[in-house]
């Protein structure tokens, strides 16, 4: 957050503050310390919300707001672990099936 402030990156700063607010809100609501798993869930939820908003803005002919939402998605995804590619997923499924001796579902 400090580097975004120093660099004058307003979109990044707002997005990080939004994320920190969401994490703090969950901690207050549940009265617990947020775990890494919970933070990942919050990130996924925020990305999903931004995607839905971007779709709505595109349908409403608001490219300026759509662009803002897409920029926030890109910033939030930087904090998420990399998703598996389809080939990596197929390989894992194949390995699991072979280890279990399964030939079908």
C-alpha positions as CSV (number, residue, x, y, z in Angstrom):
1,X,0.0,0.0,0.0
2,X,2.9,2.4,0.8
3,X,4.5,1.8,-2.5
4,X,1.2,2.6,-4.3
5,X,0.9,5.8,-2.3
6,X,4.5,6.8,-3.1
7,X,4.1,6.0,-6.8
8,X,0.8,7.8,-7.0
9,X,-1.0,4.8,-8.3
10,X,-4.6,5.7,-7.3
11,X,-6.4,2.7,-8.7
12,X,-4.0,0.3,-7.0
13,X,-4.2,2.2,-3.7
14,X,-8.0,2.2,-3.8
15,X,-8.1,-1.6,-4.6
16,X,-5.7,-2.5,-1.8
17,X,-7.7,-0.4,0.6
18,X,-10.9,-2.1,-0.5
19,X,-9.3,-5.5,0.1
20,X,-8.0,-4.5,3.5
21,X,-11.5,-3.2,4.4
22,X,-13.1,-6.5,3.3
23,X,-10.6,-8.5,5.4
24,X,-11.1,-6.3,8.4
25,X,-14.9,-6.5,8.0
26,X,-14.8,-10.3,8.0
27,X,-12.6,-10.3,11.1
28,X,-15.1,-8.0,12.9
29,X,-18.1,-9.9,11.7
30,X,-16.8,-13.3,12.7
31,X,-14.7,-12.1,15.7
32,X,-11.7,-14.2,14.6
33,X,-8.3,-13.6,13.0
34,X,-8.5,-14.1,9.3
35,X,-6.6,-17.1,7.9
36,X,-4.9,-17.3,4.6
37,X,-7.7,-19.5,3.3
38,X,-10.3,-16.9,4.3
39,X,-8.2,-14.1,2.6
40,X,-8.2,-16.2,-0.6
41,X,-12.0,-16.6,-0.3
42,X,-12.3,-12.8,0.1
43,X,-10.1,-12.2,-2.9
44,X,-12.1,-14.6,-5.1
45,X,-15.4,-13.0,-3.9
46,X,-14.1,-9.5,-4.8
47,X,-12.9,-10.7,-8.2
48,X,-16.3,-12.3,-8.9
49,X,-18.1,-9.1,-7.9
50,X,-15.8,-7.0,-10.2
51,X,-16.5,-9.4,-13.1
52,X,-20.2,-9.1,-12.6
53,X,-20.0,-5.3,-12.4
54,X,-17.9,-5.1,-15.5
55,X,-20.4,-7.2,-17.4
56,X,-23.2,-4.9,-16.2
57,X,-21.3,-1.8,-17.1
58,X,-20.6,-3.2,-20.6
59,X,-24.3,-4.0,-21.1
60,X,-25.1,-0.5,-19.9
61,X,-22.7,1.1,-22.3
62,X,-20.4,2.5,-19.6
63,X,-16.9,1.6,-20.9
64,X,-15.2,4.0,-18.4
65,X,-16.6,2.1,-15.4
66,X,-16.0,-1.3,-17.1
67,X,-12.3,-0.4,-17.6
68,X,-12.0,0.6,-14.0
69,X,-13.5,-2.8,-12.8
70,X,-11.2,-4.7,-15.2
71,X,-8.2,-2.9,-13.8
72,X,-9.2,-3.8,-10.3
73,X,-9.7,-7.4,-11.3
74,X,-6.1,-7.5,-12.7
75,X,-4.7,-6.0,-9.4
76,X,-6.7,-8.4,-7.2
77,X,-5.6,-11.4,-9.3
78,X,-2.0,-10.6,-8.6
79,X,-2.7,-11.7,-5.0
80,X,-4.3,-15.0,-6.0
81,X,-2.3,-18.1,-6.7
82,X,-1.9,-19.0,-10.3
83,X,-4.7,-21.2,-11.7
84,X,-3.9,-24.6,-13.2
85,X,-3.9,-24.8,-17.0
86,X,-6.2,-27.3,-18.6
87,X,-3.3,-29.6,-19.5
88,X,-2.0,-29.5,-16.0
89,X,-5.4,-30.3,-14.6
90,X,-5.8,-33.2,-17.1
91,X,-2.4,-34.6,-16.1
92,X,-3.4,-34.5,-12.4
93,X,-6.7,-36.2,-13.1
94,X,-4.8,-38.9,-15.2
95,X,-2.3,-39.5,-12.4
96,X,-5.1,-39.8,-9.8
97,X,-7.0,-42.2,-12.0
98,X,-3.9,-44.3,-12.6
99,X,-3.1,-44.4,-8.9
100,X,-6.6,-45.5,-8.0
101,X,-6.9,-47.9,-10.9
102,X,-10.1,-46.2,-12.1
103,X,-11.2,-46.6,-15.7
104,X,-14.3,-44.4,-15.5
105,X,-16.2,-42.1,-13.2
